Amino acid sequence: MGRSPGKKGGKNNGGTGHWGNLTPLVLAGGGLKMGQVIGKSDAKGGAPSTDKYGPDNLIASIYQTLFDTNEARVAADLPANIGKIIGEGKPIRELHG
């Protein structure tokens, strides 16, 4: 969860609230393309100004990195929702360079 783009309760209070529109995330290893910043925010830091990625994109990136897509499709004991994410999910494309 990121922080709100503005101060809460006026300038004397000085705190920030939780903000779900933008969230920093750090990934390392796993065969993904590292050493990059993905995405930008608007000038106030309140909303994405580039493609918006969500938890479903992150999960698809992880699953598609961990599992062989062709093998996962034929695995009888794999839950259907996981198989669908592996086969049809939209990963964060910049991580798979």
Gaussian input, Z-matrix of N, CA and C with variables (Angstrom, degrees):
# hf/3-21g

backbone

0 1
 N
 C     1     B1
 C     2     B2     1     A1
 N     3     B3     2     A2     1     D1
 C     4     B4     3     A3     2     D2
 C     5     B5     4     A4     3     D3
 N     6     B6     5     A5     4     D4
 C     7     B7     6     A6     5     D5
 C     8     B8     7     A7     6     D6
 N     9     B9     8     A8     7     D7
 C    10    B10     9     A9     8     D8
 C    11    B11    10    A10     9     D9
 N    12    B12    11    A11    10    D10
 C    13    B13    12    A12    11    D11
 C    14    B14    13    A13    12    D12
 N    15    B15    14    A14    13    D13
 C    16    B16    15    A15    14    D14
 C    17    B17    16    A16    15    D15
 N    18    B18    17    A17    16    D16
 C    19    B19    18    A18    17    D17
 C    20    B20    19    A19    18    D18
 N    21    B21    20    A20    19    D19
 C    22    B22    21    A21    20    D20
 C    23    B23    22    A22    21    D21
 N    24    B24    23    A23    22    D22
 C    25    B25    24    A24    23    D23
 C    26    B26    25    A25    24    D24
 N    27    B27    26    A26    25    D25
 C    28    B28    27    A27    26    D26
 C    29    B29    28    A28    27    D27
 N    30    B30    29    A29    28    D28
 C    31    B31    30    A30    29    D29
 C    32    B32    31    A31    30    D30
 N    33    B33    32    A32    31    D31
 C    34    B34    33    A33    32    D32
 C    35    B35    34    A34    33    D33
 N    36    B36    35    A35    34    D34
 C    37    B37    36    A36    35    D35
 C    38    B38    37    A37    36    D36
 N    39    B39    38    A38    37    D37
 C    40    B40    39    A39    38    D38
 C    41    B41    40    A40    39    D39
 N    42    B42    41    A41    40    D40
 C    43    B43    42    A42    41    D41
 C    44    B44    43    A43    42    D42
 N    45    B45    44    A44    43    D43
 C    46    B46    45    A45    44    D44
 C    47    B47    46    A46    45    D45
 N    48    B48    47    A47    46    D46
 C    49    B49    48    A48    47    D47
 C    50    B50    49    A49    48    D48
 N    51    B51    50    A50    49    D49
 C    52    B52    51    A51    50    D50
 C    53    B53    52    A52    51    D51
 N    54    B54    53    A53    52    D52
 C    55    B55    54    A54    53    D53
 C    56    B56    55    A55    54    D54
 N    57    B57    56    A56    55    D55
 C    58    B58    57    A57    56    D56
 C    59    B59    58    A58    57    D57
 N    60    B60    59    A59    58    D58
 C    61    B61    60    A60    59    D59
 C    62    B62    61    A61    60    D60
 N    63    B63    62    A62    61    D61
 C    64    B64    63    A63    62    D62
 C    65    B65    64    A64    63    D63
 N    66    B66    65    A65    64    D64
 C    67    B67    66    A66    65    D65
 C    68    B68    67    A67    66    D66
 N    69    B69    68    A68    67    D67
 C    70    B70    69    A69    68    D68
 C    71    B71    70    A70    69    D69
 N    72    B72    71    A71    70    D70
 C    73    B73    72    A72    71    D71
 C    74    B74    73    A73    72    D72
 N    75    B75    74    A74    73    D73
 C    76    B76    75    A75    74    D74
 C    77    B77    76    A76    75    D75
 N    78    B78    77    A77    76    D76
 C    79    B79    78    A78    77    D77
 C    80    B80    79    A79    78    D78
 N    81    B81    80    A80    79    D79
 C    82    B82    81    A81    80    D80
 C    83    B83    82    A82    81    D81
 N    84    B84    83    A83    82    D82
 C    85    B85    84    A84    83    D83
 C    86    B86    85    A85    84    D84
 N    87    B87    86    A86    85    D85
 C    88    B88    87    A87    86    D86
 C    89    B89    88    A88    87    D87
 N    90    B90    89    A89    88    D88
 C    91    B91    90    A90    89    D89
 C    92    B92    91    A91    90    D90
 N    93    B93    92    A92    91    D91
 C    94    B94    93    A93    92    D92
 C    95    B95    94    A94    93    D93
 N    96    B96    95    A95    94    D94
 C    97    B97    96    A96    95    D95
 C    98    B98    97    A97    96    D96
 N    99    B99    98    A98    97    D97
 C   100   B100    99    A99    98    D98
 C   101   B101   100   A100    99    D99
 N   102   B102   101   A101   100   D100
 C   103   B103   102   A102   101   D101
 C   104   B104   103   A103   102   D102
 N   105   B105   104   A104   103   D103
 C   106   B106   105   A105   104   D104
 C   107   B107   106   A106   105   D105
 N   108   B108   107   A107   106   D106
 C   109   B109   108   A108   107   D107
 C   110   B110   109   A109   108   D108
 N   111   B111   110   A110   109   D109
 C   112   B112   111   A111   110   D110
 C   113   B113   112   A112   111   D111
 N   114   B114   113   A113   112   D112
 C   115   B115   114   A114   113   D113
 C   116   B116   115   A115   114   D114
 N   117   B117   116   A116   115   D115
 C   118   B118   117   A117   116   D116
 C   119   B119   118   A118   117   D117
 N   120   B120   119   A119   118   D118
 C   121   B121   120   A120   119   D119
 C   122   B122   121   A121   120   D120
 N   123   B123   122   A122   121   D121
 C   124   B124   123   A123   122   D122
 C   125   B125   124   A124   123   D123
 N   126   B126   125   A125   124   D124
 C   127   B127   126   A126   125   D125
 C   128   B128   127   A127   126   D126
 N   129   B129   128   A128   127   D127
 C   130   B130   129   A129   128   D128
 C   131   B131   130   A130   129   D129
 N   132   B132   131   A131   130   D130
 C   133   B133   132   A132   131   D131
 C   134   B134   133   A133   132   D132
 N   135   B135   134   A134   133   D133
 C   136   B136   135   A135   134   D134
 C   137   B137   136   A136   135   D135
 N   138   B138   137   A137   136   D136
 C   139   B139   138   A138   137   D137
 C   140   B140   139   A139   138   D138
 N   141   B141   140   A140   139   D139
 C   142   B142   141   A141   140   D140
 C   143   B143   142   A142   141   D141
 N   144   B144   143   A143   142   D142
 C   145   B145   144   A144   143   D143
 C   146   B146   145   A145   144   D144
 N   147   B147   146   A146   145   D145
 C   148   B148   147   A147   146   D146
 C   149   B149   148   A148   147   D147
 N   150   B150   149   A149   148   D148
 C   151   B151   150   A150   149   D149
 C   152   B152   151   A151   150   D150
 N   153   B153   152   A152   151   D151
 C   154   B154   153   A153   152   D152
 C   155   B155   154   A154   153   D153
 N   156   B156   155   A155   154   D154
 C   157   B157   156   A156   155   D155
 C   158   B158   157   A157   156   D156
 N   159   B159   158   A158   157   D157
 C   160   B160   159   A159   158   D158
 C   161   B161   160   A160   159   D159
 N   162   B162   161   A161   160   D160
 C   163   B163   162   A162   161   D161
 C   164   B164   163   A163   162   D162
 N   165   B165   164   A164   163   D163
 C   166   B166   165   A165   164   D164
 C   167   B167   166   A166   165   D165
 N   168   B168   167   A167   166   D166
 C   169   B169   168   A168   167   D167
 C   170   B170   169   A169   168   D168
 N   171   B171   170   A170   169   D169
 C   172   B172   171   A171   170   D170
 C   173   B173   172   A172   171   D171
 N   174   B174   173   A173   172   D172
 C   175   B175   174   A174   173   D173
 C   176   B176   175   A175   174   D174
 N   177   B177   176   A176   175   D175
 C   178   B178   177   A177   176   D176
 C   179   B179   178   A178   177   D177
 N   180   B180   179   A179   178   D178
 C   181   B181   180   A180   179   D179
 C   182   B182   181   A181   180   D180
 N   183   B183   182   A182   181   D181
 C   184   B184   183   A183   182   D182
 C   185   B185   184   A184   183   D183
 N   186   B186   185   A185   184   D184
 C   187   B187   186   A186   185   D185
 C   188   B188   187   A187   186   D186
 N   189   B189   188   A188   187   D187
 C   190   B190   189   A189   188   D188
 C   191   B191   190   A190   189   D189
 N   192   B192   191   A191   190   D190
 C   193   B193   192   A192   191   D191
 C   194   B194   193   A193   192   D192
 N   195   B195   194   A194   193   D193
 C   196   B196   195   A195   194   D194
 C   197   B197   196   A196   195   D195
 N   198   B198   197   A197   196   D196
 C   199   B199   198   A198   197   D197
 C   200   B200   199   A199   198   D198
 N   201   B201   200   A200   199   D199
 C   202   B202   201   A201   200   D200
 C   203   B203   202   A202   201   D201
 N   204   B204   203   A203   202   D202
 C   205   B205   204   A204   203   D203
 C   206   B206   205   A205   204   D204
 N   207   B207   206   A206   205   D205
 C   208   B208   207   A207   206   D206
 C   209   B209   208   A208   207   D207
 N   210   B210   209   A209   208   D208
 C   211   B211   210   A210   209   D209
 C   212   B212   211   A211   210   D210
 N   213   B213   212   A212   211   D211
 C   214   B214   213   A213   212   D212
 C   215   B215   214   A214   213   D213
 N   216   B216   215   A215   214   D214
 C   217   B217   216   A216   215   D215
 C   218   B218   217   A217   216   D216
 N   219   B219   218   A218   217   D217
 C   220   B220   219   A219   218   D218
 C   221   B221   220   A220   219   D219
 N   222   B222   221   A221   220   D220
 C   223   B223   222   A222   221   D221
 C   224   B224   223   A223   222   D222
 N   225   B225   224   A224   223   D223
 C   226   B226   225   A225   224   D224
 C   227   B227   226   A226   225   D225
 N   228   B228   227   A227   226   D226
 C   229   B229   228   A228   227   D227
 C   230   B230   229   A229   228   D228
 N   231   B231   230   A230   229   D229
 C   232   B232   231   A231   230   D230
 C   233   B233   232   A232   231   D231
 N   234   B234   233   A233   232   D232
 C   235   B235   234   A234   233   D233
 C   236   B236   235   A235   234   D234
 N   237   B237   236   A236   235   D235
 C   238   B238   237   A237   236   D236
 C   239   B239   238   A238   237   D237
 N   240   B240   239   A239   238   D238
 C   241   B241   240   A240   239   D239
 C   242   B242   241   A241   240   D240
 N   243   B243   242   A242   241   D241
 C   244   B244   243   A243   242   D242
 C   245   B245   244   A244   243   D243
 N   246   B246   245   A245   244   D244
 C   247   B247   246   A246   245   D245
 C   248   B248   247   A247   246   D246
 N   249   B249   248   A248   247   D247
 C   250   B250   249   A249   248   D248
 C   251   B251   250   A250   249   D249
 N   252   B252   251   A251   250   D250
 C   253   B253   252   A252   251   D251
 C   254   B254   253   A253   252   D252
 N   255   B255   254   A254   253   D253
 C   256   B256   255   A255   254   D254
 C   257   B257   256   A256   255   D255
 N   258   B258   257   A257   256   D256
 C   259   B259   258   A258   257   D257
 C   260   B260   259   A259   258   D258
 N   261   B261   260   A260   259   D259
 C   262   B262   261   A261   260   D260
 C   263   B263   262   A262   261   D261
 N   264   B264   263   A263   262   D262
 C   265   B265   264   A264   263   D263
 C   266   B266   265   A265   264   D264
 N   267   B267   266   A266   265   D265
 C   268   B268   267   A267   266   D266
 C   269   B269   268   A268   267   D267
 N   270   B270   269   A269   268   D268
 C   271   B271   270   A270   269   D269
 C   272   B272   271   A271   270   D270
 N   273   B273   272   A272   271   D271
 C   274   B274   273   A273   272   D272
 C   275   B275   274   A274   273   D273
 N   276   B276   275   A275   274   D274
 C   277   B277   276   A276   275   D275
 C   278   B278   277   A277   276   D276
 N   279   B279   278   A278   277   D277
 C   280   B280   279   A279   278   D278
 C   281   B281   280   A280   279   D279
 N   282   B282   281   A281   280   D280
 C   283   B283   282   A282   281   D281
 C   284   B284   283   A283   282   D282
 N   285   B285   284   A284   283   D283
 C   286   B286   285   A285   284   D284
 C   287   B287   286   A286   285   D285
 N   288   B288   287   A287   286   D286
 C   289   B289   288   A288   287   D287
 C   290   B290   289   A289   288   D288

   B1=1.4484
   B2=1.5204
   B3=1.2963
   B4=1.4546
   B5=1.5157
   B6=1.2951
   B7=1.4685
   B8=1.5204
   B9=1.3378
   B10=1.4594
   B11=1.5232
   B12=1.3332
   B13=1.4571
   B14=1.5269
   B15=1.3096
   B16=1.4630
   B17=1.5162
   B18=1.3063
   B19=1.4626
   B20=1.5137
   B21=1.3143
   B22=1.4525
   B23=1.5137
   B24=1.3196
   B25=1.4549
   B26=1.5107
   B27=1.2913
   B28=1.4644
   B29=1.5201
   B30=1.3084
   B31=1.4688
   B32=1.5263
   B33=1.3265
   B34=1.4596
   B35=1.5280
   B36=1.3305
   B37=1.4641
   B38=1.5242
   B39=1.3065
   B40=1.4585
   B41=1.5078
   B42=1.3338
   B43=1.4565
   B44=1.5144
   B45=1.3077
   B46=1.4648
   B47=1.5177
   B48=1.3104
   B49=1.4549
   B50=1.5215
   B51=1.3240
   B52=1.4549
   B53=1.5239
   B54=1.3207
   B55=1.4601
   B56=1.5181
   B57=1.3146
   B58=1.4570
   B59=1.5176
   B60=1.3271
   B61=1.4673
   B62=1.5210
   B63=1.3130
   B64=1.4680
   B65=1.5176
   B66=1.3158
   B67=1.4562
   B68=1.5160
   B69=1.3190
   B70=1.4679
   B71=1.5267
   B72=1.3091
   B73=1.4511
   B74=1.5168
   B75=1.3103
   B76=1.4626
   B77=1.5229
   B78=1.3237
   B79=1.4638
   B80=1.5171
   B81=1.3222
   B82=1.4655
   B83=1.5163
   B84=1.3234
   B85=1.4584
   B86=1.5063
   B87=1.3168
   B88=1.4531
   B89=1.5148
   B90=1.3194
   B91=1.4547
   B92=1.5140
   B93=1.3261
   B94=1.4610
   B95=1.5160
   B96=1.3182
   B97=1.4598
   B98=1.5302
   B99=1.3155
   B100=1.4609
   B101=1.5379
   B102=1.3277
   B103=1.4526
   B104=1.5155
   B105=1.3048
   B106=1.4569
   B107=1.5244
   B108=1.2979
   B109=1.4593
   B110=1.5178
   B111=1.3221
   B112=1.4559
   B113=1.5201
   B114=1.3028
   B115=1.4509
   B116=1.5160
   B117=1.3178
   B118=1.4668
   B119=1.5123
   B120=1.3224
   B121=1.4596
   B122=1.5200
   B123=1.3215
   B124=1.4542
   B125=1.5317
   B126=1.3000
   B127=1.4666
   B128=1.5267
   B129=1.3265
   B130=1.4642
   B131=1.5264
   B132=1.3220
   B133=1.4560
   B134=1.5135
   B135=1.3283
   B136=1.4525
   B137=1.5131
   B138=1.3311
   B139=1.4609
   B140=1.5310
   B141=1.3237
   B142=1.4640
   B143=1.5240
   B144=1.3160
   B145=1.4641
   B146=1.5274
   B147=1.3159
   B148=1.4630
   B149=1.5255
   B150=1.3165
   B151=1.4614
   B152=1.5234
   B153=1.3189
   B154=1.4605
   B155=1.5274
   B156=1.3286
   B157=1.4529
   B158=1.5140
   B159=1.3116
   B160=1.4560
   B161=1.5183
   B162=1.3198
   B163=1.4585
   B164=1.5311
   B165=1.3361
   B166=1.4619
   B167=1.5262
   B168=1.3329
   B169=1.4612
   B170=1.5327
   B171=1.3182
   B172=1.4673
   B173=1.5240
   B174=1.3226
   B175=1.4622
   B176=1.5276
   B177=1.3246
   B178=1.4663
   B179=1.5277
   B180=1.3290
   B181=1.4650
   B182=1.5257
   B183=1.3226
   B184=1.4652
   B185=1.5228
   B186=1.3266
   B187=1.4673
   B188=1.5196
   B189=1.3382
   B190=1.4589
   B191=1.5207
   B192=1.3292
   B193=1.4619
   B194=1.5252
   B195=1.3179
   B196=1.4704
   B197=1.5221
   B198=1.3263
   B199=1.4609
   B200=1.5201
   B201=1.3086
   B202=1.4549
   B203=1.5289
   B204=1.3097
   B205=1.4661
   B206=1.5193
   B207=1.3143
   B208=1.4603
   B209=1.5272
   B210=1.3223
   B211=1.4636
   B212=1.5230
   B213=1.3149
   B214=1.4649
   B215=1.5173
   B216=1.3038
   B217=1.4686
   B218=1.5223
   B219=1.3271
   B220=1.4636
   B221=1.5261
   B222=1.3176
   B223=1.4609
   B224=1.5275
   B225=1.3226
   B226=1.4641
   B227=1.5201
   B228=1.3246
   B229=1.4653
   B230=1.5292
   B231=1.3146
   B232=1.4572
   B233=1.5360
   B234=1.3351
   B235=1.4729
   B236=1.5321
   B237=1.3097
   B238=1.4699
   B239=1.5198
   B240=1.3511
   B241=1.4626
   B242=1.5369
   B243=1.3038
   B244=1.4676
   B245=1.5257
   B246=1.3103
   B247=1.4645
   B248=1.5154
   B249=1.3256
   B250=1.4676
   B251=1.5341
   B252=1.3263
   B253=1.4802
   B254=1.5196
   B255=1.3352
   B256=1.4717
   B257=1.5145
   B258=1.3260
   B259=1.4604
   B260=1.5081
   B261=1.3390
   B262=1.4532
   B263=1.5220
   B264=1.3370
   B265=1.4630
   B266=1.5202
   B267=1.2967
   B268=1.4711
   B269=1.5283
   B270=1.3400
   B271=1.4641
   B272=1.5276
   B273=1.3015
   B274=1.4659
   B275=1.5345
   B276=1.3180
   B277=1.4630
   B278=1.5210
   B279=1.3252
   B280=1.4594
   B281=1.5344
   B282=1.3172
   B283=1.4589
   B284=1.5212
   B285=1.2997
   B286=1.4640
   B287=1.5294
   B288=1.3232
   B289=1.4453
   B290=1.4449
   A1=107.63
   A2=115.68
   A3=120.29
   A4=112.03
   A5=115.91
   A6=122.81
   A7=109.52
   A8=115.38
   A9=120.06
   A10=110.26
   A11=116.41
   A12=119.80
   A13=114.48
   A14=118.38
   A15=120.55
   A16=111.41
   A17=115.52
   A18=121.37
   A19=110.19
   A20=115.48
   A21=122.34
   A22=110.66
   A23=117.39
   A24=121.28
   A25=116.00
   A26=117.68
   A27=119.27
   A28=112.35
   A29=115.73
   A30=119.22
   A31=113.33
   A32=119.69
   A33=120.82
   A34=113.10
   A35=117.60
   A36=120.82
   A37=110.81
   A38=117.49
   A39=122.89
   A40=118.44
   A41=121.01
   A42=120.99
   A43=112.38
   A44=115.36
   A45=120.85
   A46=108.18
   A47=115.74
   A48=120.71
   A49=111.21
   A50=115.33
   A51=119.59
   A52=109.23
   A53=116.05
   A54=121.11
   A55=108.84
   A56=116.88
   A57=120.90
   A58=115.02
   A59=118.67
   A60=120.38
   A61=113.11
   A62=116.84
   A63=122.05
   A64=108.29
   A65=115.82
   A66=120.14
   A67=109.35
   A68=117.54
   A69=118.96
   A70=109.71
   A71=116.00
   A72=121.74
   A73=108.29
   A74=116.90
   A75=121.66
   A76=107.80
   A77=116.60
   A78=123.18
   A79=108.78
   A80=115.90
   A81=119.70
   A82=109.75
   A83=115.32
   A84=121.62
   A85=113.99
   A86=115.27
   A87=121.50
   A88=114.56
   A89=118.02
   A90=120.03
   A91=114.48
   A92=116.95
   A93=120.40
   A94=110.20
   A95=116.64
   A96=122.10
   A97=108.20
   A98=116.83
   A99=122.53
   A100=111.61
   A101=115.69
   A102=122.02
   A103=114.04
   A104=117.60
   A105=119.82
   A106=110.66
   A107=114.95
   A108=122.41
   A109=105.39
   A110=115.95
   A111=120.82
   A112=108.39
   A113=116.89
   A114=122.00
   A115=113.46
   A116=114.06
   A117=122.58
   A118=108.36
   A119=114.63
   A120=119.86
   A121=109.71
   A122=115.20
   A123=119.58
   A124=109.16
   A125=117.23
   A126=122.24
   A127=113.03
   A128=117.85
   A129=120.95
   A130=113.27
   A131=117.72
   A132=120.80
   A133=113.34
   A134=116.44
   A135=120.15
   A136=115.36
   A137=117.45
   A138=120.65
   A139=109.02
   A140=117.48
   A141=119.19
   A142=110.98
   A143=115.94
   A144=120.36
   A145=110.38
   A146=117.27
   A147=122.67
   A148=107.35
   A149=118.11
   A150=121.01
   A151=110.57
   A152=115.87
   A153=121.34
   A154=108.75
   A155=116.80
   A156=122.33
   A157=108.93
   A158=115.67
   A159=120.72
   A160=111.35
   A161=116.66
   A162=121.05
   A163=113.27
   A164=117.52
   A165=119.65
   A166=111.61
   A167=117.23
   A168=120.55
   A169=111.23
   A170=116.51
   A171=120.79
   A172=110.29
   A173=117.16
   A174=120.83
   A175=110.45
   A176=117.25
   A177=120.35
   A178=110.45
   A179=117.88
   A180=121.31
   A181=111.34
   A182=116.46
   A183=120.85
   A184=110.63
   A185=117.08
   A186=120.15
   A187=111.98
   A188=116.54
   A189=118.66
   A190=112.25
   A191=117.14
   A192=120.91
   A193=110.31
   A194=116.95
   A195=121.54
   A196=113.33
   A197=117.03
   A198=120.64
   A199=111.71
   A200=115.63
   A201=121.94
   A202=106.52
   A203=117.53
   A204=122.21
   A205=112.25
   A206=117.70
   A207=120.41
   A208=111.77
   A209=117.61
   A210=121.01
   A211=110.79
   A212=117.57
   A213=121.53
   A214=111.49
   A215=117.66
   A216=120.98
   A217=112.63
   A218=116.98
   A219=119.55
   A220=112.86
   A221=117.92
   A222=121.01
   A223=109.39
   A224=116.85
   A225=121.78
   A226=112.76
   A227=118.15
   A228=120.68
   A229=113.72
   A230=117.52
   A231=121.71
   A232=109.49
   A233=118.42
   A234=119.23
   A235=111.21
   A236=116.13
   A237=121.69
   A238=112.74
   A239=117.93
   A240=119.13
   A241=111.27
   A242=117.60
   A243=119.78
   A244=109.87
   A245=116.82
   A246=120.21
   A247=112.19
   A248=116.16
   A249=120.16
   A250=110.73
   A251=116.94
   A252=120.24
   A253=110.26
   A254=116.29
   A255=120.01
   A256=110.35
   A257=116.84
   A258=120.36
   A259=115.58
   A260=117.31
   A261=119.77
   A262=114.57
   A263=117.99
   A264=120.78
   A265=112.29
   A266=116.00
   A267=121.53
   A268=108.89
   A269=116.79
   A270=119.46
   A271=111.53
   A272=115.60
   A273=121.78
   A274=105.68
   A275=116.15
   A276=120.60
   A277=113.78
   A278=118.09
   A279=120.48
   A280=112.46
   A281=117.78
   A282=120.84
   A283=112.36
   A284=116.32
   A285=120.13
   A286=112.02
   A287=115.79
   A288=126.57
   A289=116.16
   D1=128.01
   D2=178.03
   D3=-83.08
   D4=-171.42
   D5=179.38
   D6=-109.89
   D7=147.61
   D8=-178.87
   D9=-62.44
   D10=150.09
   D11=-176.59
   D12=-72.13
   D13=-14.59
   D14=-178.73
   D15=-128.50
   D16=166.09
   D17=177.85
   D18=-73.52
   D19=147.61
   D20=179.53
   D21=-92.14
   D22=138.44
   D23=170.89
   D24=70.86
   D25=26.84
   D26=177.95
   D27=90.28
   D28=173.45
   D29=-172.24
   D30=-73.61
   D31=-19.88
   D32=-179.97
   D33=-81.86
   D34=-22.85
   D35=-179.92
   D36=-76.91
   D37=-45.51
   D38=171.78
   D39=74.62
   D40=-3.19
   D41=-178.56
   D42=-87.47
   D43=164.84
   D44=174.67
   D45=-121.62
   D46=154.06
   D47=179.72
   D48=-100.13
   D49=176.26
   D50=174.47
   D51=-73.89
   D52=149.50
   D53=-173.57
   D54=-143.28
   D55=113.57
   D56=-176.83
   D57=-86.63
   D58=-7.82
   D59=-177.10
   D60=-72.85
   D61=-28.69
   D62=177.12
   D63=-136.75
   D64=135.96
   D65=179.73
   D66=-142.41
   D67=125.93
   D68=174.99
   D69=-72.42
   D70=146.28
   D71=-179.75
   D72=-146.30
   D73=135.98
   D74=178.68
   D75=-118.28
   D76=128.53
   D77=176.12
   D78=-121.15
   D79=147.90
   D80=177.53
   D81=-143.66
   D82=140.39
   D83=173.72
   D84=73.18
   D85=-158.13
   D86=176.81
   D87=74.77
   D88=10.95
   D89=-179.70
   D90=80.62
   D91=6.83
   D92=178.41
   D93=-83.43
   D94=159.51
   D95=177.81
   D96=-73.94
   D97=114.43
   D98=-174.79
   D99=-102.27
   D100=177.11
   D101=174.33
   D102=75.58
   D103=39.16
   D104=-178.36
   D105=-146.35
   D106=160.06
   D107=172.35
   D108=-108.94
   D109=129.50
   D110=-178.66
   D111=-113.00
   D112=124.38
   D113=176.62
   D114=89.44
   D115=157.98
   D116=178.44
   D117=-138.81
   D118=156.64
   D119=176.25
   D120=-106.25
   D121=168.34
   D122=173.83
   D123=-69.28
   D124=177.09
   D125=-175.19
   D126=-60.79
   D127=-28.68
   D128=179.88
   D129=-90.52
   D130=-6.13
   D131=-178.21
   D132=71.96
   D133=27.72
   D134=-175.92
   D135=-107.75
   D136=-18.09
   D137=-176.75
   D138=-151.39
   D139=152.65
   D140=177.28
   D141=-68.44
   D142=142.46
   D143=175.04
   D144=-108.75
   D145=-2.68
   D146=174.98
   D147=-121.06
   D148=-170.83
   D149=179.38
   D150=-50.69
   D151=136.00
   D152=179.90
   D153=-93.94
   D154=126.31
   D155=175.70
   D156=-110.28
   D157=145.11
   D158=179.48
   D159=-125.79
   D160=-174.74
   D161=-179.70
   D162=-56.90
   D163=-34.68
   D164=179.42
   D165=-63.91
   D166=-35.92
   D167=177.31
   D168=-68.45
   D169=-40.10
   D170=178.18
   D171=-63.83
   D172=-45.52
   D173=179.83
   D174=-62.64
   D175=-43.25
   D176=178.11
   D177=-61.28
   D178=-40.17
   D179=178.17
   D180=-61.67
   D181=-44.84
   D182=-179.45
   D183=-66.16
   D184=-50.63
   D185=-178.03
   D186=-62.41
   D187=-42.06
   D188=-178.03
   D189=-72.32
   D190=-17.85
   D191=174.17
   D192=-83.32
   D193=-38.78
   D194=-176.88
   D195=-77.67
   D196=-36.76
   D197=-172.97
   D198=-110.58
   D199=144.19
   D200=171.25
   D201=-74.57
   D202=118.77
   D203=-175.30
   D204=-55.54
   D205=-43.49
   D206=-178.71
   D207=-66.79
   D208=-40.36
   D209=178.91
   D210=-67.22
   D211=-40.07
   D212=-177.25
   D213=-64.20
   D214=-33.66
   D215=-178.24
   D216=-66.39
   D217=-26.79
   D218=-176.86
   D219=-104.63
   D220=0.37
   D221=179.53
   D222=-73.40
   D223=115.04
   D224=-175.41
   D225=-68.15
   D226=-30.50
   D227=-175.33
   D228=-93.72
   D229=4.97
   D230=179.44
   D231=-81.24
   D232=125.78
   D233=178.19
   D234=-55.41
   D235=141.71
   D236=-175.19
   D237=-57.92
   D238=-39.76
   D239=-177.76
   D240=-66.79
   D241=-34.90
   D242=177.61
   D243=-71.05
   D244=-42.09
   D245=176.71
   D246=-58.94
   D247=-38.32
   D248=179.54
   D249=-66.83
   D250=-41.72
   D251=178.63
   D252=-63.03
   D253=-42.48
   D254=-179.33
   D255=-65.38
   D256=-43.62
   D257=-175.52
   D258=-82.80
   D259=-31.79
   D260=-172.42
   D261=-123.02
   D262=-10.18
   D263=-178.05
   D264=-62.64
   D265=154.22
   D266=-179.91
   D267=-104.18
   D268=102.10
   D269=-178.88
   D270=-73.18
   D271=169.13
   D272=175.13
   D273=-73.30
   D274=105.42
   D275=-169.66
   D276=-60.47
   D277=-32.11
   D278=-178.36
   D279=-67.46
   D280=-21.46
   D281=179.57
   D282=-78.25
   D283=-18.59
   D284=-175.59
   D285=-106.34
   D286=14.29
   D287=178.95
   D288=-2.98

